Amino acid sequence: MLHPPAGYRRTLVRVPALEARNKLFAALVAASYPCASGLFVTVTAKTAADVTERIYSVALDVRSAAAEIRAWTRM
């Protein structure tokens, strides 16, 4: 279930058109998608930014990013 936001986030972060804005938007999408799916999201801005930077630097693939996002949620 959390692969879509991880995939969106990875795509948004890696598109060079508006690099700085894409990172912010990607973090917002990653936190909003699970919330819209009915999950409670508990993540700090720093944690979301750190994951975004790791995606940007290609240190996280989609599955790893999904696992990170999954850790932010609870029912």
N, CA, C and O atoms as a GROMACS GRO file, in nm:
protein
  300
    1MET      N    1   0.081  -0.119   0.000
    1MET     CA    2   0.000   0.000   0.000
    1MET      C    3   0.086   0.126   0.000
    1MET      O    4   0.045   0.227  -0.056
    2LEU      N    5   0.202   0.123   0.060
    2LEU     CA    6   0.284   0.245   0.068
    2LEU      C    7   0.387   0.256  -0.043
    2LEU      O    8   0.470   0.347  -0.041
    3HIS      N    9   0.384   0.164  -0.139
    3HIS     CA   10   0.475   0.177  -0.253
    3HIS      C   11   0.439   0.296  -0.342
    3HIS      O   12   0.530   0.361  -0.394
    4PRO      N   13   0.309   0.326  -0.363
    4PRO     CA   14   0.279   0.442  -0.448
    4PRO      C   15   0.341   0.573  -0.398
    4PRO      O   16   0.404   0.643  -0.477
    5PRO      N   17   0.324   0.610  -0.267
    5PRO     CA   18   0.386   0.736  -0.227
    5PRO      C   19   0.538   0.731  -0.233
    5PRO      O   20   0.603   0.832  -0.259
    6ALA      N   21   0.594   0.614  -0.209
    6ALA     CA   22   0.740   0.601  -0.217
    6ALA      C   23   0.786   0.620  -0.361
    6ALA      O   24   0.888   0.684  -0.386
    7GLY      N   25   0.711   0.564  -0.454
    7GLY     CA   26   0.744   0.580  -0.596
    7GLY      C   27   0.727   0.724  -0.641
    7GLY      O   28   0.811   0.777  -0.713
    8TYR      N   29   0.616   0.788  -0.598
    8TYR     CA   30   0.593   0.928  -0.634
    8TYR      C   31   0.706   1.014  -0.578
    8TYR      O   32   0.760   1.101  -0.647
    9ARG      N   33   0.738   0.988  -0.454
    9ARG     CA   34   0.841   1.067  -0.388
    9ARG      C   35   0.975   1.053  -0.459
    9ARG      O   36   1.044   1.151  -0.484
   10ARG      N   37   1.009   0.932  -0.492
   10ARG     CA   38   1.136   0.908  -0.561
   10ARG      C   39   1.137   0.980  -0.696
   10ARG      O   40   1.237   1.042  -0.734
   11THR      N   41   1.027   0.972  -0.768
   11THR     CA   42   1.018   1.039  -0.898
   11THR      C   43   1.028   1.191  -0.882
   11THR      O   44   1.104   1.256  -0.953
   12LEU      N   45   0.952   1.245  -0.789
   12LEU     CA   46   0.953   1.390  -0.770
   12LEU      C   47   1.089   1.443  -0.726
   12LEU      O   48   1.133   1.549  -0.772
   13VAL      N   49   1.156   1.370  -0.640
   13VAL     CA   50   1.286   1.414  -0.590
   13VAL      C   51   1.390   1.412  -0.701
   13VAL      O   52   1.478   1.498  -0.704
   14ARG      N   53   1.381   1.318  -0.791
   14ARG     CA   54   1.484   1.301  -0.893
   14ARG      C   55   1.463   1.386  -1.019
   14ARG      O   56   1.555   1.398  -1.100
   15VAL      N   57   1.344   1.447  -1.037
   15VAL     CA   58   1.319   1.531  -1.154
   15VAL      C   59   1.392   1.664  -1.134
   15VAL      O   60   1.368   1.732  -1.033
   16PRO      N   61   1.480   1.704  -1.226
   16PRO     CA   62   1.564   1.821  -1.205
   16PRO      C   63   1.497   1.957  -1.227
   16PRO      O   64   1.557   2.060  -1.196
   17ALA      N   65   1.376   1.962  -1.280
   17ALA     CA   66   1.315   2.090  -1.318
   17ALA      C   67   1.309   2.192  -1.204
   17ALA      O   68   1.355   2.305  -1.221
   18LEU      N   69   1.256   2.154  -1.094
   18LEU     CA   70   1.244   2.243  -0.978
   18LEU      C   71   1.297   2.171  -0.855
   18LEU      O   72   1.222   2.144  -0.760
   19GLU      N   73   1.421   2.139  -0.857
   19GLU     CA   74   1.483   2.049  -0.760
   19GLU      C   75   1.448   2.080  -0.614
   19GLU      O   76   1.401   1.991  -0.543
   20ALA      N   77   1.469   2.202  -0.569
   20ALA     CA   78   1.443   2.235  -0.428
   20ALA      C   79   1.295   2.223  -0.395
   20ALA      O   80   1.260   2.169  -0.290
   21ARG      N   81   1.209   2.270  -0.482
   21ARG     CA   82   1.064   2.262  -0.458
   21ARG      C   83   1.016   2.119  -0.468
   21ARG      O   84   0.924   2.079  -0.396
   22ASN      N   85   1.075   2.040  -0.556
   22ASN     CA   86   1.035   1.901  -0.570
   22ASN      C   87   1.060   1.824  -0.442
   22ASN      O   88   0.979   1.739  -0.404
   23LYS      N   89   1.170   1.851  -0.374
   23LYS     CA   90   1.201   1.781  -0.248
   23LYS      C   91   1.093   1.810  -0.144
   23LYS      O   92   1.045   1.720  -0.076
   24LEU      N   93   1.055   1.936  -0.132
   24LEU     CA   94   0.951   1.974  -0.036
   24LEU      C   95   0.818   1.909  -0.073
   24LEU      O   96   0.750   1.853   0.014
   25PHE      N   97   0.782   1.916  -0.200
   25PHE     CA   98   0.656   1.857  -0.246
   25PHE      C   99   0.657   1.706  -0.226
   25PHE      O  100   0.556   1.648  -0.187
   26ALA      N  101   0.769   1.643  -0.254
   26ALA     CA  102   0.780   1.497  -0.238
   26ALA      C  103   0.760   1.456  -0.093
   26ALA      O  104   0.692   1.358  -0.065
   27ALA      N  105   0.818   1.531   0.000
   27ALA     CA  106   0.801   1.501   0.142
   27ALA      C  107   0.654   1.517   0.182
   27ALA      O  108   0.601   1.436   0.258
   28LEU      N  109   0.590   1.621   0.131
   28LEU     CA  110   0.449   1.645   0.160
   28LEU      C  111   0.361   1.533   0.105
   28LEU      O  112   0.270   1.486   0.174
   29VAL      N  113   0.386   1.491  -0.017
   29VAL     CA  114   0.309   1.382  -0.078
   29VAL      C  115   0.328   1.253   0.002
   29VAL      O  116   0.231   1.181   0.029
   30ALA      N  117   0.451   1.224   0.039
   30ALA     CA  118   0.478   1.100   0.113
   30ALA      C  119   0.406   1.096   0.246
   30ALA      O  120   0.361   0.990   0.289
   31ALA      N  121   0.393   1.209   0.313
   31ALA     CA  122   0.322   1.214   0.441
   31ALA      C  123   0.171   1.219   0.422
   31ALA      O  124   0.096   1.166   0.504
   32SER      N  125   0.125   1.282   0.315
   32SER     CA  126  -0.019   1.300   0.292
   32SER      C  127  -0.089   1.176   0.239
   32SER      O  128  -0.204   1.149   0.275
   33TYR      N  129  -0.022   1.100   0.155
   33TYR     CA  130  -0.084   0.983   0.092
   33TYR      C  131  -0.135   0.882   0.196
   33TYR      O  132  -0.251   0.843   0.189
   34PRO      N  133  -0.052   0.840   0.293
   34PRO     CA  134  -0.103   0.746   0.394
   34PRO      C  135  -0.216   0.807   0.477
   34PRO      O  136  -0.312   0.738   0.513
   35CYS      N  137  -0.206   0.936   0.506
   35CYS     CA  138  -0.311   1.005   0.582
   35CYS      C  139  -0.443   1.001   0.505
   35CYS      O  140  -0.548   0.974   0.563
   36ALA      N  141  -0.438   1.026   0.376
   36ALA     CA  142  -0.557   1.020   0.292
   36ALA      C  143  -0.612   0.879   0.283
   36ALA      O  144  -0.730   0.860   0.254
   37SER      N  145  -0.527   0.780   0.309
   37SER     CA  146  -0.569   0.640   0.306
   37SER      C  147  -0.626   0.595   0.440
   37SER      O  148  -0.662   0.478   0.457
   38GLY      N  149  -0.636   0.688   0.536
   38GLY     CA  150  -0.696   0.656   0.665
   38GLY      C  151  -0.598   0.619   0.774
   38GLY      O  152  -0.640   0.580   0.883
   39LEU      N  153  -0.469   0.630   0.748
   39LEU     CA  154  -0.369   0.600   0.849
   39LEU      C  155  -0.329   0.728   0.922
   39LEU      O  156  -0.335   0.838   0.866
   40PHE      N  157  -0.288   0.713   1.046
   40PHE     CA  158  -0.240   0.826   1.124
   40PHE      C  159  -0.090   0.837   1.101
   40PHE      O  160  -0.017   0.740   1.123
   41VAL      N  161  -0.044   0.952   1.058
   41VAL     CA  162   0.097   0.972   1.025
   41VAL      C  163   0.166   1.048   1.138
   41VAL      O  164   0.122   1.155   1.180
   42THR      N  165   0.275   0.990   1.186
   42THR     CA  166   0.354   1.054   1.291
   42THR      C  167   0.498   1.065   1.241
   42THR      O  168   0.576   0.970   1.251
   43VAL      N  169   0.531   1.180   1.188
   43VAL     CA  170   0.667   1.202   1.138
   43VAL      C  171   0.705   1.347   1.162
   43VAL      O  172   0.622   1.437   1.149
   44THR      N  173   0.829   1.369   1.198
   44THR     CA  174   0.877   1.506   1.214
   44THR      C  175   0.926   1.558   1.079
   44THR      O  176   0.957   1.480   0.989
   45ALA      N  177   0.930   1.688   1.066
   45ALA     CA  178   0.979   1.748   0.943
   45ALA      C  179   1.124   1.707   0.916
   45ALA      O  180   1.163   1.685   0.802
   46LYS      N  181   1.203   1.697   1.022
   46LYS     CA  182   1.343   1.658   1.007
   46LYS      C  183   1.355   1.516   0.952
   46LYS      O  184   1.436   1.491   0.863
   47THR      N  185   1.276   1.424   1.004
   47THR     CA  186   1.279   1.286   0.956
   47THR      C  187   1.237   1.279   0.810
   47THR      O  188   1.301   1.211   0.730
   48ALA      N  189   1.130   1.349   0.775
   48ALA     CA  190   1.084   1.350   0.635
   48ALA      C  191   1.191   1.410   0.545
   48ALA      O  192   1.214   1.359   0.435
   49ALA      N  193   1.256   1.516   0.589
   49ALA     CA  194   1.362   1.578   0.510
   49ALA      C  195   1.482   1.485   0.495
   49ALA      O  196   1.542   1.477   0.387
   50ASP      N  197   1.517   1.414   0.602
   50ASP     CA  198   1.630   1.321   0.596
   50ASP      C  199   1.604   1.208   0.495
   50ASP      O  200   1.692   1.172   0.418
   51VAL      N  201   1.483   1.154   0.497
   51VAL     CA  202   1.448   1.048   0.403
   51VAL      C  203   1.450   1.103   0.260
   51VAL      O  204   1.497   1.036   0.168
   52THR      N  205   1.399   1.223   0.242
   52THR     CA  206   1.400   1.285   0.110
   52THR      C  207   1.543   1.301   0.058
   52THR      O  208   1.569   1.273  -0.058
   53GLU      N  209   1.633   1.344   0.143
   53GLU     CA  210   1.773   1.358   0.102
   53GLU      C  211   1.836   1.224   0.067
   53GLU      O  212   1.914   1.214  -0.027
   54ARG      N  213   1.801   1.119   0.143
   54ARG     CA  214   1.854   0.986   0.114
   54ARG      C  215   1.800   0.933  -0.018
   54ARG      O  216   1.871   0.863  -0.091
   55ILE      N  217   1.674   0.965  -0.049
   55ILE     CA  218   1.618   0.926  -0.180
   55ILE      C  219   1.690   1.002  -0.290
   55ILE      O  220   1.728   0.944  -0.391
   56TYR      N  221   1.709   1.132  -0.269
   56TYR     CA  222   1.774   1.216  -0.369
   56TYR      C  223   1.915   1.168  -0.400
   56TYR      O  224   1.959   1.169  -0.515
   57SER      N  225   1.986   1.125  -0.296
   57SER     CA  226   2.123   1.079  -0.316
   57SER      C  227   2.129   0.933  -0.361
   57SER      O  228   2.237   0.875  -0.369
   58VAL      N  229   2.014   0.875  -0.391
   58VAL     CA  230   1.999   0.737  -0.438
   58VAL      C  231   2.045   0.636  -0.332
   58VAL      O  232   2.087   0.525  -0.366
   59ALA      N  233   2.036   0.674  -0.207
   59ALA     CA  234   2.070   0.581  -0.099
   59ALA      C  235   1.950   0.492  -0.063
   59ALA      O  236   1.966   0.390   0.004
   60LEU      N  237   1.830   0.531  -0.107
   60LEU     CA  238   1.709   0.452  -0.082
   60LEU      C  239   1.640   0.421  -0.214
   60LEU      O  240   1.620   0.510  -0.297
   61ASP      N  241   1.604   0.294  -0.233
   61ASP     CA  242   1.523   0.259  -0.348
   61ASP      C  243   1.376   0.269  -0.307
   61ASP      O  244   1.345   0.306  -0.194
   62VAL      N  245   1.285   0.238  -0.398
   62VAL     CA  246   1.142   0.253  -0.370
   62VAL      C  247   1.098   0.164  -0.254
   62VAL      O  248   1.022   0.210  -0.168
   63ARG      N  249   1.142   0.041  -0.251
   63ARG     CA  250   1.100  -0.050  -0.142
   63ARG      C  251   1.152  -0.001  -0.006
   63ARG      O  252   1.079  -0.006   0.094
   64SER      N  253   1.273   0.046  -0.002
   64SER     CA  254   1.329   0.098   0.123
   64SER      C  255   1.257   0.225   0.166
   64SER      O  256   1.230   0.245   0.285
   65ALA      N  257   1.225   0.310   0.070
   65ALA     CA  258   1.150   0.432   0.102
   65ALA      C  259   1.012   0.397   0.155
   65ALA      O  260   0.964   0.460   0.249
   66ALA      N  261   0.948   0.297   0.095
   66ALA     CA  262   0.816   0.253   0.142
   66ALA      C  263   0.824   0.202   0.286
   66ALA      O  264   0.735   0.229   0.366
   67ALA      N  265   0.930   0.129   0.318
   67ALA     CA  266   0.947   0.080   0.455
   67ALA      C  267   0.964   0.196   0.553
   67ALA      O  268   0.910   0.194   0.663
   68GLU      N  269   1.038   0.298   0.512
   68GLU     CA  270   1.055   0.417   0.596
   68GLU      C  271   0.920   0.485   0.619
   68GLU      O  272   0.887   0.521   0.732
   69ILE      N  273   0.843   0.504   0.511
   69ILE     CA  274   0.712   0.569   0.523
   69ILE      C  275   0.618   0.486   0.608
   69ILE      O  276   0.542   0.541   0.687
   70ARG      N  277   0.622   0.354   0.593
   70ARG     CA  278   0.537   0.264   0.672
   70ARG      C  279   0.565   0.283   0.821
   70ARG      O  280   0.474   0.275   0.903
   71ALA      N  281   0.691   0.308   0.856
   71ALA     CA  282   0.728   0.328   0.996
   71ALA      C  283   0.667   0.457   1.054
   71ALA      O  284   0.661   0.472   1.176
   72TRP      N  285   0.624   0.548   0.969
   72TRP     CA  286   0.564   0.673   1.015
   72TRP      C  287   0.417   0.659   1.048
   72TRP      O  288   0.359   0.752   1.103
   73THR      N  289   0.356   0.547   1.015
   73THR     CA  290   0.211   0.536   1.023
   73THR      C  291   0.165   0.439   1.131
   73THR      O  292   0.238   0.350   1.175
   74ARG      N  293   0.041   0.462   1.172
   74ARG     CA  294  -0.026   0.367   1.260
   74ARG      C  295  -0.176   0.380   1.233
   74ARG      O  296  -0.222   0.479   1.178
   75MET      N  297  -0.249   0.278   1.272
   75MET     CA  298  -0.395   0.276   1.248
   75MET      C  299  -0.467   0.372   1.338
   75MET      O  300  -0.589   0.384   1.331
   0.00000   0.00000   0.00000
